[in-house]
Structure formats: C-alpha cells, structure tokens
Amino acid sequence: MFSWTKTLDQYETFRISPGDSNKFVLLVDGVRLGRELEEPAASFMMAIEIFDPGGRTPINVHEVAFEHFFVLAGEGRAFLDDFAVALVPGAHLVVPPKTVHYIVNQGVGRLYLLTSMIPDEGFSTLIRAGIPDALDAEDEAVIRHAVKAVDR
C-alpha cells in the first residue's frame, strides 16, 4: 500500500520566479507521485499557496487540468474569463480547463490557499524549478491553525 506523509518541518517551499509575490508549499509533487504509483496519468499537484499583501498570479490557463482553490486565511479575488469571485476563508473555487484566470490578494495580510491541479500538467516541475524559499513564523501559525480547524 502506498503512503506518503510529511510534517510541517519537511515541507519544501518555492517561488516560481524572482520577484514573485506568491510562494508554494509543495504538499504533493505530481511528478514524483506518478512515478511512485507507476501511473503518471494518476498524478496531481497540491500546495499551500501563500500570497504577500497585494500579491497576484500572472494571467494563466491550463489545457487539461482542473485547478481547485480552498481559502484557508486572508481575502482575495479570483478573475475568470469574464467574471470575478470573492475569496474569503472557507470558500472554494474550481477552475475548469481552458479558463483564463488569475488571483489577487486584496486583503491587508497574506492570503493562504490550498491549491490543487488535476492532473498535474507539469505544475510540480515548474514549482520545483523555481527559487527555494521558507515558511516564516506567521506562515507556520496559519498552517497550524488550519490543521486544528480540520481536526475539530
């Protein structure tokens, strides 16, 4: 039986490019998962995406992947094709393939999203090719609080 576990001190964190205002705490690397399962098509990516105040993603689109966002903390807005939706704690959003989209942190603090891509569509590789970063005390506190809320 396959099992893959990590603890907070084992998480790897990356920014895709220098100067990016968001970073990814890689929870599930879809490429590695696909190799472990010997089934590349079964791969998916999951990360905690952390946006600095005023941070945003570039406008992007995925050819075959569904992208899912669940708001852990903070406030933002997602822009999809011709409409926008508020991102507040507890909200979630599924972005279908071929949907042009981007996310903006509109809150005063950081925005924390649980982000997944199904299938991975190379996103884990893009993240890993980025710049290693780290969690600070604020990030760790928010993640620990989110875990406690789930355990209740």
C-alpha positions, 0 to 999 in steps of 0.5 A: 500500500502506498503512503506518503506523509510529511510534517510541517518541518519537511515541507519544501517551499518555492517561488516560481520566479524572482520577484514573485509575490506568491510562494508554494508549499509543495504538499504533493509533487505530481511528478514524483507521485506518478512515478511512485504509483507507476501511473503518471496519468494518476498524478496531481499537484497540491500546495499551500499557496501563500500570497504577500499583501497585494500579491497576484498570479500572472494571467494563466490557463491550463489545457487539461487540468482542473485547478481547485482553490480552498481559502484557508486565511486572508481575502482575495479575488479570483478573475475568470474569463469574464467574471470575478469571485470573492475569496474569503476563508472557507470558500472554494473555487474550481477552475475548469480547463481552458479558463483564463484566470488569475488571483489577487490578494486584496486583503491587508495580510497574506492570503493562504490557499490550498491549491490543487491541479488535476492532473498535474500538467507539469505544475510540480516541475515548474514549482520545483524549478523555481527559487527555494524559499521558507515558511516564516513564523506567521506562515507556520501559525496559519498552517497550524491553525488550519490543521486544528480547524480540520481536526475539530 
